[in-house]
Amino acid sequence: MRLPVLVRSRLRGRPRDPSVEAIAIASRLEPDPTLRDDWFHHDPIHELRGMTAERAIASGKAGDLVRLLRSIEAGRRGR
């Protein structure tokens, strides 16, 4: 039986920064940097008690933002 080859990262073992992950997911959801930046700084997010993405990250809620963005990416927001 042949086992799959795993790709190793130089960052392996380090916890992934949720704010970096949030920005990466947001970039996939909205490729236009102008629209994405406007959303990031100005749009209140209902699920995060009206905080913007910027405020969520500054308040230590980046993990919550990542979970929300993952659910949006998977098409599960509001379900």
Stockholm file with secondary structure:
# STOCKHOLM 1.0

chainA/1-79         MRLPVLVRSRLRGRPRDPSVEAIAIASRLEPDPTLRDDWFHHDPIHELRGMTAERAIASGKAGDLVRLLRSIEAGRRGR
#=GR chainA/1-79 SS CCCCCCCCCTTTTSCCCHHHHHHHHHHHHCCCHHHHHHHHHHCCBGGGTTBCHHHHHHTTCHHHHHHHHHHHHTTCTTC
#=GC SS_cons        CCCCCCCCCTTTTSCCCHHHHHHHHHHHHCCCHHHHHHHHHHCCBGGGTTBCHHHHHHTTCHHHHHHHHHHHHTTCTTC
//
